[in-house]
Amino acid sequence: MSGISDVRLMLHSQELQAGQERAATPRNISGWHLFWHRRHTRQALLHLTREQLRDVGLTAEQARQEGLKPFWRD
């Protein structure tokens, strides 16, 4: 498998898992969904390997800066 496919699969599986957890709760407004998505994808960036980061075109420092951003910030 290529590195980019690995990253996509990892992020997709985390979204699916989080989606299953959310399924038990009532639907929230779309703004909350955006915040949730940002939080989870930023957390995922913090766990990528250097090879995975290279595949998505980020340096470790860029991933760290984005991953540590609060979920409410663009």
BELSUL-V798875 format. One record per backbone hydrogen bond with DSSP energy under -1.0 kcal/mol. CO is the residue of the C=O (numbers start at 1). NH is the residue of the N-H. If there is no record, write none. Layout:
co=CO nh=NH
co=CO nh=NH
This chain:
co=2 nh=6
co=3 nh=7
co=4 nh=8
co=5 nh=9
co=6 nh=10
co=7 nh=11
co=8 nh=12
co=9 nh=13
co=10 nh=14
co=11 nh=15
co=12 nh=16
co=13 nh=17
co=14 nh=18
co=15 nh=19
co=16 nh=20
co=17 nh=21
co=18 nh=22
co=19 nh=23
co=22 nh=25
co=29 nh=32
co=29 nh=33
co=30 nh=34
co=31 nh=35
co=32 nh=36
co=33 nh=37
co=34 nh=38
co=35 nh=39
co=36 nh=40
co=37 nh=41
co=38 nh=42
co=39 nh=43
co=40 nh=44
co=41 nh=45
co=42 nh=46
co=44 nh=47
co=45 nh=48
co=49 nh=53
co=50 nh=54
co=51 nh=55
co=52 nh=56
co=53 nh=58
co=59 nh=63
co=60 nh=64
co=61 nh=65
co=62 nh=66
co=63 nh=67
co=64 nh=68
co=70 nh=73
